[in-house]
């Protein structure tokens, strides 16, 4: 499973795997409880492969941030997203020292950490780019 098939759906907790497309939207399966749901075109949906984190010089793709966490944690879970603000900021500063502290909020950091841990629990630890992404560059 690659990040191209993993979705974040606004207003819904956790992450979802894209299972099938339909005329009115698509079918997604929760990585938290395995339940499938129909998602309409009116929902605000983001693919993890398209999300980036602001730094002072550029936007770093989320897959690179996940890769840095995986390298630091030896592809195992990291601290909880419910850890203190200071612990979360310290971790983020270690993995992405140049992140833009004015544009990346603590809620964003919590979400990144929560998503990373959820992906690791679901054995998604290959955060390298897909062939299609490499060809575009």
C-alpha positions as CSV (number, residue, x, y, z in Angstrom):
1,X,0.0,0.0,0.0
2,X,1.5,3.4,-1.0
3,X,0.7,6.9,0.2
4,X,-1.0,7.4,-3.2
5,X,-3.9,5.2,-1.9
6,X,-4.1,6.7,1.6
7,X,-6.6,9.4,2.2
8,X,-7.4,12.0,4.9
9,X,-11.1,12.9,4.9
10,X,-12.0,16.2,6.5
11,X,-14.4,15.7,9.5
12,X,-13.5,12.0,9.8
13,X,-10.9,10.7,12.2
14,X,-7.9,8.6,11.1
15,X,-6.8,7.6,7.6
16,X,-8.5,5.7,4.9
17,X,-7.4,3.5,2.0
18,X,-8.9,4.1,-1.4
19,X,-10.6,0.9,-2.4
20,X,-12.7,1.7,-5.5
21,X,-14.0,4.6,-7.5
22,X,-17.7,5.1,-8.1
23,X,-19.7,7.5,-10.2
24,X,-20.6,9.6,-7.2
25,X,-17.2,9.4,-5.4
26,X,-15.4,6.4,-4.1
27,X,-15.2,3.7,-1.4
28,X,-12.7,4.0,1.4
29,X,-11.7,1.6,4.1
30,X,-10.7,2.9,7.6
31,X,-7.2,2.0,8.7
32,X,-8.4,2.3,12.3
33,X,-11.3,-0.1,12.3
34,X,-11.5,-1.6,8.8
35,X,-15.0,-0.3,8.1
36,X,-15.8,0.6,4.5
37,X,-17.7,3.8,3.7
38,X,-18.9,5.6,0.6
39,X,-17.4,9.0,0.2
40,X,-19.1,11.6,-2.0
41,X,-17.5,14.2,-4.2
42,X,-18.7,16.9,-1.8
43,X,-16.3,15.7,1.0
44,X,-12.9,17.4,1.4
45,X,-10.4,14.6,0.7
46,X,-6.6,14.8,0.6
47,X,-4.2,12.1,-0.6
48,X,-1.2,11.9,1.8
49,X,1.1,11.9,-1.3
50,X,-0.1,15.4,-2.1
51,X,0.4,17.0,1.4
52,X,3.5,18.9,2.2
53,X,5.0,20.6,5.3
54,X,6.2,24.2,5.1
55,X,9.8,25.0,5.7
56,X,11.6,28.3,5.5
57,X,13.0,27.4,2.0
58,X,10.5,25.1,0.4
59,X,7.6,22.7,1.0
60,X,8.7,19.2,2.0
61,X,6.4,16.4,0.9
62,X,4.8,14.5,3.7
63,X,6.4,11.2,2.5
64,X,9.8,12.7,3.2
65,X,8.8,13.7,6.7
66,X,7.5,10.2,7.3
67,X,10.7,8.8,5.9
68,X,12.8,10.9,8.3
69,X,10.6,9.8,11.3
70,X,11.0,6.2,10.1
71,X,14.8,6.6,9.9
72,X,14.9,8.1,13.4
73,X,12.6,5.5,15.0
74,X,14.0,2.5,13.0
75,X,10.6,2.1,11.2
76,X,8.7,1.7,14.5
77,X,6.1,3.9,16.1
78,X,7.2,7.2,17.6
79,X,5.9,9.2,20.5
80,X,2.1,9.6,20.9
81,X,0.4,12.5,19.2
82,X,-1.0,13.1,22.7
83,X,2.4,13.9,24.1
84,X,3.2,17.4,25.5
85,X,3.5,20.3,23.1
86,X,7.2,20.6,24.0
87,X,7.9,16.9,23.2
88,X,6.1,17.1,19.9
89,X,7.9,20.2,18.9
90,X,11.3,18.7,19.9
91,X,10.7,15.6,17.8
92,X,9.6,17.7,14.8
93,X,12.7,20.0,15.2
94,X,14.9,16.9,15.1
95,X,13.4,15.4,12.0
96,X,12.7,18.7,10.2
97,X,14.9,21.4,11.8
98,X,13.9,24.0,9.1
99,X,10.1,23.7,9.5
100,X,8.4,27.0,9.5
101,X,7.2,27.5,13.1
102,X,4.8,30.3,12.0
103,X,3.0,28.2,9.5
104,X,3.2,24.7,10.9
105,X,0.9,24.6,14.0
106,X,1.0,22.1,16.9
107,X,-2.3,20.6,15.5
108,X,-0.4,19.9,12.2
109,X,2.4,18.2,14.1
110,X,0.0,16.1,16.1
111,X,-1.7,15.0,12.9
112,X,1.6,14.1,11.2
113,X,2.7,12.0,14.3
114,X,-0.8,10.4,14.6
115,X,-0.8,9.5,10.9
116,X,2.8,8.1,11.0
117,X,2.0,5.9,13.9
118,X,-1.3,4.7,12.3
119,X,0.6,3.8,9.1
120,X,3.3,1.9,11.0
121,X,0.5,0.0,12.8
122,X,-0.9,-1.0,9.4
123,X,2.6,-2.1,8.1
124,X,3.0,0.9,5.8
125,X,6.6,1.8,6.2
126,X,7.8,2.3,2.6
127,X,7.6,6.1,2.2
128,X,9.7,6.2,-1.0
129,X,8.3,7.9,-4.0
130,X,6.3,5.8,-6.5
131,X,7.6,5.4,-10.1
132,X,4.9,7.8,-11.4
133,X,6.0,10.6,-9.0
134,X,9.7,10.1,-10.0
135,X,8.9,10.4,-13.7
136,X,7.2,13.8,-13.2
137,X,10.3,15.4,-11.8
